[in-house]
Amino acid sequence: MLTLTKLNLLDIVALKEPLLDHHLLAGQVGTIVELLAPDVYEVDFSDNNGQTYAMLPLHTSQLLKLHYTPTNSLT
């Protein structure tokens, strides 16, 4: 079943696929920091100290929104 999830500024996302040219693996976690175009977001990848190690424009098809609490509705 395909469920579309709207992405928003500051959402936490994970890569669905590796981006080896940028040294990023599938599952790498980042934060949406800017909307660049419809369905294209600037994603910041930072370490535990807040140091950015990659910042890339990515399409929604490359991203999985992470959820930390249960929800009654899909957004």
C-alpha positions in Angstrom: 0.0 0.0 0.0 1.4 3.4 -1.0 0.8 6.2 1.5 1.9 9.7 0.6 3.2 11.7 3.6 3.5 15.5 3.3 6.9 16.7 4.3 7.3 20.0 6.2 10.1 22.3 7.3 12.1 20.7 10.2 10.8 17.2 9.6 13.2 14.4 10.4 13.7 12.2 7.4 15.8 9.2 6.4 17.3 8.4 3.0 15.5 5.5 1.2 18.6 4.8 -1.0 22.3 5.3 -0.6 24.0 8.4 -2.2 27.5 7.1 -2.4 28.8 10.1 -4.2 28.0 12.1 -1.1 29.1 9.3 1.4 25.6 8.8 2.6 24.0 5.4 3.3 20.3 4.4 3.1 18.8 5.1 6.4 21.0 8.2 7.0 19.0 10.7 9.1 18.6 14.4 8.2 16.4 17.4 8.8 14.4 19.3 6.1 15.7 22.9 6.3 14.2 24.4 3.1 11.6 23.9 0.4 13.4 24.4 -2.9 10.6 23.4 -5.4 7.5 21.3 -5.3 8.6 17.9 -3.8 12.2 19.0 -3.5 13.7 19.8 -0.2 17.1 20.9 1.2 18.1 18.3 3.7 20.8 18.9 6.4 22.7 15.8 7.6 24.4 16.6 10.9 26.4 14.6 13.5 25.5 14.3 17.2 27.4 17.6 17.9 25.3 19.5 15.3 28.1 19.7 12.7 26.7 19.5 9.2 28.5 16.8 7.1 26.2 17.0 4.1 23.5 19.3 2.8 21.7 18.3 -0.4 18.6 19.0 -2.4 16.5 15.8 -2.4 13.2 14.7 -3.9 10.4 13.4 -1.7 10.8 10.0 -3.5 14.2 9.7 -1.9 13.0 10.4 1.7 11.1 8.7 4.4 9.5 10.9 7.1 10.3 9.5 10.6 7.6 9.5 13.3 8.3 9.4 17.0 4.8 9.1 18.3 1.7 7.2 17.2 -0.9 9.0 15.3 -4.6 8.4 14.5 -4.3 10.0 11.1 -1.8 9.9 8.3 -0.4 13.4 7.4 
